[in-house]
Amino acid sequence: MAEHVKVLLSEKEVDDRIQAIGEQISRDYAGKQVHLICVLKGGSFFLCELAKRITVPVSLDFMSVSSYGSETKSSGVVKIIKDLDEPIKGKDVLVIEDIVDSGRTLSYLMEMLKDRGPASLKLCTLLDKPDRRVIDVPVDYTGFEIPDEFVVGYGLDYDQRYRNLPYIGVISFD
């Protein structure tokens, strides 16, 4: 079975949108420090580019959660692989995610983080697939709404491959 990747969003489109999100976050958090929590591994590419474009002070932490494994559809079972290194109580927290799909993982994660007492808690995603939503998750900053196709690139993978593509592509199997 051969895999093919077709460009959905070009590198320039992604870069321009991340710039706009960074400017909006900078306005919204003016006079504050924002604590960015990156959901690994896919969110790391987005986090790096976004953080460079935020003009207010930022601090970073990382979490790793999984509901996919090596499949192309979410299993619905969320497991925490790596938890935060620091407490978030009293911090203005912005969770950085690569994609919101069914909403199961993010709903679980956001509730867990809310219970830890941040001053504020918001969600920023590069990609949103509303057609796949099973659980409603409020997204505060969205890069792009995309159709229900399996996408790779810019941190998103298929079985740990294609993360390093500088664009967002749709993968197909022949």
BAKOL-17310 format. One record per residue: y, x, z of N, C-alpha, C in turn. Coordinates in steps of 0.05 Angstrom, whole numbers, plus 5000, padded with zeros to 4 digits. Each point is the difference from the previous one (the first is absolute). Last residue first. Example, Ala and Ser with C-alpha at 12.3 -4.5 7.8 and 13.67 -1.06 7.14 Angstrom:
BEGIN
495552575142502450165001502249855014 488550064999502449825000502450185000 
% end
This chain:
BEGIN
508249384975498649914976497150065001 509249845068497450124997498649894975 510850155044497949824989497550164996 510450035055497450134992498149784989 511250155007497949815004497450144990 509450485041498449924977497849805008 509850565030498149805009498549904975 504351035013500749724993497949815013 499350965002502849965008501049724993 489950395031501449914977502949945007 492950275063502150184991501449924974 492449545042502349985017502450164989 490549904964502449904987502549985017 490050015046501050124975502649854991 494049765076501450255006501150144975 496049124995498050195011501150285002 506949504960497449874997498050215008 511049885029497650134989497849804993 511650205023497849814999497650124986 508250485005498849975027497649815001 504950144919502150015020498949955029 493049694932502350174995502049985022 493349194967499750275010502550154994 495648895004501950214991499550265014 495648974971499550245017501750234990 502848944992498450204986499750245019 505549085001497550055013498250184983 511050044992497749814996497550095014 509850275039498350064977497849794998 510450285046497849805000498450064975 506350755052499349844977497949795007 505050495069500750144975499649834976 502549685102497950014980501050154976 502249745111500950164977497650034981 498949455075502950025001501150154976 491049365022500750264990503150014998 491949375053502850034991500650294992 490649454995501250235014502950024990 490949284996502850054995501050225017 489949874963501549975024502950074994 494550004929498349825015501449945027 502950414895500649965029498149795012 501150364906497650065016500349935029 507149904935497849834991497450055016 508250545012500049735014497749824991 502151065003498349834983499849725012 506750955005499149755012498549844980 504051105021498949794982499149765016 504650715043500650074973499249774981 502849855104497750064982501050074973 503049835111501050084974497550074983 502949465100498050104981501350054973 503049935114500249894973498050144983 503849875108497650074984500349864973 505850305100499849844976497650104984 501050305086502549855000500149824976 490350265039502250124986502649835002 490349925044502849985009502250144985 489849824991500850265012503050025007 495549264953499250005028500750265015 501449914906501949835015499450005030 494050434940502450165005502149845016 492149564973499350225019502550165007 500849354934499649875026499450215021 500550294911502749925010499849875027 491950244956501650235008502749935012 494449324963498850115024501750235011 502649634919500449815021498950105026 498650514922502850025010500549805022 491449994958500550265013502850015013 497849234948498350025024500750265016 503649704912501649965024498450045026 498050114901499149755013501849935024 504050734952498149864984499349745013 507650854999499149775016498449824981 502751124999499649744987499249795021 503150905024500050024971499849734986 504950205097497449944988500250034970 505650165101500050064971497249984989 506249625090497450084990500250034969 507450075082499649904973497350114990 506049875100497750094984499949864973 506450265091500249834976497950114980 498850095110500950124974500449794979 496549885093502950034998501150114974 489950185019501549825017503050074998 492150444958502249884985501749815016 493150955016500649715005502349904984 493850814962502149955019500249705006 493650354938500150225018501949955023 493949254940502650155003499850225020 490849734954502249855013502550185001 490849954934501950175014502249845011 492849544964498850274997501750215015 498148885003502050215005498650264999 497249054949499350195021502250215001 497248944959502150215004499050195021 495749264926499550135026502050235003 499549504920500949815020499550115028 498750384908497649905014500849795021 505250264905500050045028497549875013 499950404899501049765014499750045030 497050654937502649924989501149755012 493450815046500049764984502849944988 496550695065500150084972499949764981 504249895097497850184994500250094971 505749315053498950024973497550164997 506349835075498549764996498750004972 505650675081498449964976498849734999 508150735046498349765004498649964974 506750755054498149974979498349765007 510450445025497649855008498250004976 509550575038498049934980497849845013 511350325012497450005011498149884979 511250385013497649924985497650005018 511849904996497750145013497549894986 511350034973497349895000498250185017 511449754979497950175011497349865000 506749724924500149995029497850185011 500949864906502150175010500449995030 491949894920501149865022502050195014 494450264926502249834991501349835022 492250585010502150184988502549844993 492249555030501450135023502250184989 494249574937501949825013501650145022 493150474955502249954982502149825013 492250195049501550254995502449954982 494049275018501650085024501750254993 493949704935502349825002501750095023 491950444991501750074977502649845001 493349825066501350265003501950074977 494049205012502849985006501550265001 490249924987501749924977502949995005 492850165064501050244987502049924978 501649675088498650194983497749884985 509649645042497249935000498750184979 509350165060498650004974497149925004 509649875054497250035005498649964973 510550245040498349924978497150055007 509749825052497450145004498149894978 511450085011497749844993497450175002 510649965044497950174990497649824994 511049724997497450015015498350224989 508549724963500650055028497550025017 498549504911502450165004500550035031 492849554945499650155025502450175006 499849454921498949835021499750145027 502850484922502049815008499149835024 493950604963502250155012502249825009 492949634951499150075027502250155015 501549824909500049755016499250055029 499550724938502849925005500249755017 491550284972501150195019502949945007 495849504932498949925026501250195022 502150214911501349755008499149915028 495750744960502850075006501549755011 491349884967500050135026502850085009 499049654913499649795020499950125029 500550594925502549855003499849785021 492250514980502150175012502549845005 493049594952499350035028502250155015 500949924907500349745012499550015030 498450784949502949945003500449735013 491150254979501150175021502949955005 494749194958500450284993501150155025 493449134994502750065008500450304996 492149654966501249755007503050045007 491950574941502550005016501049715004 489550274988502349924983502449995018 489450455001502449935016502349954980 488350035004502550044985502349915017 488650305005502449885013502450074982 488749884981502550164998502349855014 488650025008502449835000502550185000 
% end
